[in-house]
Amino acid sequence: MKAKRLLVIGFIAVISMAFCQSAFAKERIVFGGGPAGGTFQVVANAIQVYKPMKAVSEFKVQAQSSAGSVENLRKTNAGRQQMSVVYSGHVYLGRNGMMKNDTKKYEDVLAVAWLYGAPGQLVVRAGSGIKSVKDLVGKKVGVGNAGSGAFANCELFFSHMGVWDKIERNAMGYNDAAQAFGNKQLDAFWLFTAFPSGAVIMAAQTNEIALVNLDADAQASGFYDKYPYFAKLSVPAKTYKGVDYDSPSFQDSALWVANSKVSADAVYKMLSLIYTDEGLAHMKAQKKTFKFMSVKTGSDGVVTPFHPGAEKFWKEKGVL
């Protein structure tokens, strides 16, 4: 009888512990960022370390590095990352089965918020004679990490311009490319990120640099007609040392996205914390890139469906 009673007590204890763990278990939100030197990773880190976010009892945010936009799209769709940063163009192409060599439809990636505009930047040495993407034929070029949005957009644009298969491609992250450029191992390197970029600042410390006018190439080749989700903009003069002129380019929008299975309450709560005066000040303190983040711009650049938690939040704010 005594043994039976101990067995019953033990069983009740196990059930109670399981119940307690279930009741108090936090929803785990892995937030995919990007490679070192890129703004994607700054986003993930900033959201993870924000004190009010860390104080939430219902979920825990964990920043995780990645190759970038395309990898984030795939991992978020698969549920291996619950949230991430992905370019609006890749969310659109992925949802519609239009990714290069990939007809899968990534329909479980839903928009949460617009974060910033990310422009293409092509860094060359001043006086190199490289005035157009077409001048890169036969040159050594850093094209971004394989799996990143930078790489995908570089391939897209350079293929459109007819030079992708005519350059010596080097797939690497921004900081590695800037270092290789400084050591004369690259003739140029491509970025698709907000300005000012730390990697370009690094390159300008070791070389006199120039930025190629990408908008001129895009306009002349019909790029905007074929890919209408890109928008024109210019990198302002003096953003980088020695570049004393506006450098016209094109941009995509970097979006905060979530897997469809993330709870609506978690998405709503996270937006409620970040889109306050204090939350936005925290983001802007991490990087100047986030200076345009606001409630007013929260739904900008989104051409695909919102997560239900985000839809509720933005409708309450009157921007949807």
C-alpha positions as a printed Julia matrix, in Angstrom:
320×3 Matrix{Float64}:
  0.0    0.0     0.0
  2.82   2.35    0.9
  4.56   1.71   -2.41
  1.27   2.29   -4.25
  0.71   5.57   -2.43
  4.23   6.77   -3.29
  3.64   5.85   -6.92
  0.43   7.9    -7.0
  2.13  10.87   -5.33
  5.0   10.67   -7.79
  2.6   10.54  -10.73
  0.73  13.59   -9.45
  4.03  15.46   -9.0
  5.11  14.7   -12.58
  1.74  15.83  -13.98
  1.86  19.0   -11.86
  5.37  19.85  -13.06
  4.37  19.29  -16.68
  1.33  21.51  -16.22
  3.39  24.26  -14.62
  6.02  24.14  -17.33
  3.29  24.27  -19.97
  1.52  27.12  -18.22
  4.63  29.19  -17.87
  6.44  28.21  -21.1
  7.44  31.2   -23.2
  6.77  31.35  -26.9
 10.23  31.22  -28.53
 10.72  33.7   -31.34
 13.91  33.22  -33.34
 14.48  36.46  -35.24
 16.62  36.04  -38.38
 18.99  38.9   -39.11
 21.87  38.79  -41.57
 25.64  38.7   -41.95
 28.07  40.8   -39.89
 28.3   44.37  -41.16
 24.73  44.37  -42.47
 21.68  46.23  -41.21
 19.51  43.09  -41.04
 21.49  41.84  -38.06
 21.24  45.23  -36.36
 17.44  44.94  -36.57
 17.38  41.49  -34.97
 19.83  42.45  -32.22
 18.03  45.72  -31.46
 14.67  44.0   -30.98
 16.21  41.25  -28.85
 18.0   43.62  -26.42
 15.21  46.19  -25.99
 14.51  46.07  -22.26
 10.69  46.18  -22.41
 10.87  43.32  -24.95
 13.08  41.28  -22.63
 10.63  41.89  -19.78
  7.67  40.3   -21.59
  6.6   37.09  -19.87
  4.75  35.49  -22.81
  7.63  35.14  -25.27
 11.38  35.43  -25.68
 13.12  36.92  -28.74
 16.4   35.38  -29.87
 18.4   37.12  -32.62
 20.08  34.78  -35.09
 22.53  35.63  -37.86
 21.89  34.4   -41.39
 23.04  34.82  -44.97
 20.3   37.39  -45.51
 16.99  37.98  -47.27
 16.55  34.83  -49.35
 17.66  32.48  -46.57
 15.37  34.36  -44.15
 12.44  33.94  -46.53
 12.94  30.18  -46.72
 13.64  29.62  -43.03
 10.72  31.78  -41.92
  8.36  30.01  -44.29
  9.55  26.65  -42.89
  9.14  27.82  -39.28
 12.85  27.47  -38.47
 12.8   31.22  -37.83
  9.62  32.73  -36.48
 10.49  36.24  -37.62
 13.12  37.87  -39.8
 14.02  40.71  -42.14
 13.26  40.09  -45.82
 13.14  42.44  -48.77
  9.64  43.25  -49.98
 10.6   42.12  -53.48
 11.61  38.66  -52.24
  8.43  38.31  -50.19
  6.47  39.18  -53.36
  8.47  36.93  -55.68
  8.49  34.07  -53.17
  4.77  34.25  -52.51
  4.08  34.05  -56.24
  6.58  31.27  -57.05
  8.78  33.63  -59.05
 12.15  33.24  -57.3
 15.06  32.45  -59.61
 15.27  28.68  -60.21
 12.66  28.2   -57.47
  8.95  27.88  -58.27
  7.93  27.06  -54.68
  5.34  29.41  -53.22
  6.38  30.81  -49.84
  2.92  31.65  -48.56
  3.61  31.35  -44.81
  5.72  34.53  -44.71
  3.53  37.47  -43.71
  4.4   41.16  -43.36
  4.69  42.78  -39.94
  6.15  46.24  -40.69
  8.24  48.36  -43.05
 11.67  49.05  -41.59
 13.71  51.05  -44.09
 14.56  51.48  -47.74
 17.63  49.52  -48.89
 19.44  50.8   -52.0
 21.92  49.11  -54.29
 25.45  50.5   -53.95
 28.33  49.6   -56.24
 31.71  50.67  -54.84
 34.7   51.14  -57.17
 38.02  52.96  -56.92
 38.01  56.61  -57.95
 39.65  56.93  -61.35
 39.09  53.25  -62.21
 37.12  54.1   -65.33
 34.15  52.02  -64.14
 31.16  54.27  -64.83
 28.53  51.61  -65.55
 27.8   48.01  -64.56
 28.77  47.11  -68.14
 32.32  48.29  -67.39
 32.69  45.4   -64.91
 33.21  42.81  -67.65
 36.36  40.82  -66.79
 36.63  42.44  -63.33
 36.73  40.87  -59.86
 33.53  41.81  -58.04
 32.18  41.11  -54.54
 28.52  40.19  -55.06
 27.29  39.56  -51.49
 26.81  36.38  -49.46
 25.22  33.44  -51.27
 21.64  33.23  -49.97
 21.48  36.94  -49.2
 19.23  39.6   -50.66
 22.34  41.43  -51.83
 23.46  38.41  -53.84
 19.99  37.78  -55.27
 19.49  41.39  -56.31
 23.01  41.59  -57.7
 22.35  38.5   -59.82
 19.0   39.93  -60.89
 20.39  43.32  -61.93
 23.69  42.15  -63.4
 21.9   39.43  -65.38
 19.46  42.02  -66.65
 22.46  44.13  -67.7
 24.1   41.11  -69.38
 27.25  41.0   -67.26
 26.56  38.35  -64.55
 28.41  35.63  -66.45
 31.14  38.0   -67.63
 32.61  38.99  -64.25
 34.75  37.1   -61.72
 32.2   36.72  -58.95
 33.24  36.59  -55.3
 30.41  35.67  -52.92
 31.21  37.24  -49.53
 29.77  39.46  -46.81
 30.12  43.23  -46.83
 32.97  43.53  -44.32
 34.99  40.79  -46.03
 34.4   42.46  -49.39
 35.53  45.84  -48.05
 38.71  44.24  -46.7
 39.41  42.42  -49.98
 38.74  45.65  -51.87
 41.2   47.46  -49.6
 43.82  44.79  -50.32
 43.32  45.23  -54.1
 41.8   41.74  -54.37
 38.55  43.14  -55.78
 37.91  45.8   -58.4
 34.44  46.53  -57.07
 31.89  45.31  -54.56
 28.13  45.4   -54.44
 25.9   46.1   -51.45
 22.16  46.18  -51.06
 21.72  47.83  -47.7
 20.88  51.12  -46.06
 23.38  53.95  -45.98
 25.71  54.82  -44.46
 27.16  51.31  -44.6
 30.01  50.5   -42.21
 31.62  48.39  -44.93
 31.73  51.31  -47.39
 33.07  53.59  -44.66
 35.8   51.0   -44.1
 36.62  50.86  -47.81
 36.84  54.66  -48.01
 39.5   54.65  -45.29
 41.91  52.58  -47.39
 41.07  53.78  -50.91
 39.61  56.76  -52.71
 36.21  55.4   -53.71
 33.42  56.2   -56.13
 29.83  55.01  -56.43
 28.45  53.95  -59.81
 25.22  55.6   -61.03
 22.95  52.54  -60.91
 19.79  54.5   -61.72
 21.19  55.47  -65.13
 21.79  51.81  -65.96
 18.36  50.82  -64.63
 16.53  53.47  -66.63
 18.38  52.85  -69.89
 17.83  49.06  -69.69
 14.12  49.02  -68.79
 14.83  47.52  -65.36
 12.04  49.47  -63.62
  9.46  48.32  -66.15
 10.35  44.67  -65.57
 10.66  44.89  -61.76
  8.21  47.58  -60.6
  8.72  47.02  -56.86
 12.04  48.86  -57.05
 11.96  52.63  -56.45
 14.44  55.35  -57.36
 16.52  57.2   -54.79
 19.98  58.75  -54.39
 22.74  58.2   -51.86
 23.32  61.82  -50.75
 26.61  63.6   -51.38
 29.18  63.26  -48.56
 27.54  60.14  -47.13
 30.98  58.59  -47.66
 34.45  60.11  -47.57
 35.46  61.43  -50.98
 32.05  60.92  -52.59
 31.01  64.57  -52.87
 28.08  64.05  -55.24
 24.63  62.49  -55.1
 24.76  58.93  -56.38
 21.45  57.88  -58.04
 20.36  54.3   -57.42
 17.28  52.15  -56.75
 15.93  50.59  -53.6
 13.76  47.83  -52.23
 12.03  47.95  -48.84
 13.33  45.88  -45.93
 10.37  44.34  -44.11
  9.91  42.77  -40.7
  8.07  39.5   -41.43
  6.68  36.6   -39.42
  5.68  33.01  -39.98
  1.9   32.61  -40.21
  1.87  30.33  -37.13
  3.35  32.95  -34.78
  0.58  34.0   -32.42
 -1.28  37.18  -33.3
 -0.91  38.3   -29.68
  2.9   38.08  -29.86
  3.07  40.07  -33.11
  0.67  42.69  -31.76
  2.58  42.98  -28.47
  5.96  43.37  -30.21
  4.64  46.12  -32.47
  3.06  47.8   -29.44
  6.48  47.91  -27.76
  8.6   49.0   -30.73
  6.18  51.58  -32.17
  6.18  53.86  -29.16
  8.28  57.0   -28.74
 10.66  55.04  -26.52
 10.8   52.01  -28.82
 11.46  54.07  -31.94
 14.11  56.11  -30.1
 15.8   52.81  -29.16
 15.83  51.65  -32.78
 17.18  54.96  -34.06
 19.91  54.88  -31.42
 21.14  51.57  -32.86
 21.58  52.95  -36.39
 20.65  56.11  -38.29
 19.13  53.86  -40.95
 15.99  53.57  -38.81
 15.32  57.32  -38.7
 12.26  56.97  -40.96
 10.63  54.24  -38.87
  7.31  55.54  -37.54
  3.67  54.6   -37.15
  2.99  56.6   -40.31
  5.46  54.56  -42.41
  4.66  51.2   -40.82
  2.73  49.81  -43.78
  4.85  51.38  -46.55
  6.37  49.16  -49.23
  4.15  46.19  -48.37
  2.52  44.57  -51.41
  1.77  41.21  -49.76
 -0.6   40.15  -46.9
 -0.02  41.24  -43.3
  0.13  38.89  -40.33
 -3.21  39.04  -38.44
 -1.5   40.53  -35.38
  0.08  43.24  -37.52
 -3.14  43.88  -39.42
 -4.94  44.47  -36.12
 -2.2   46.83  -34.91
 -1.96  48.93  -38.09
 -5.74  49.18  -38.45
 -5.96  50.49  -34.9
 -3.3   53.06  -35.8
 -5.28  54.13  -38.87
 -2.64  53.28  -41.48
 -4.46  50.31  -43.01
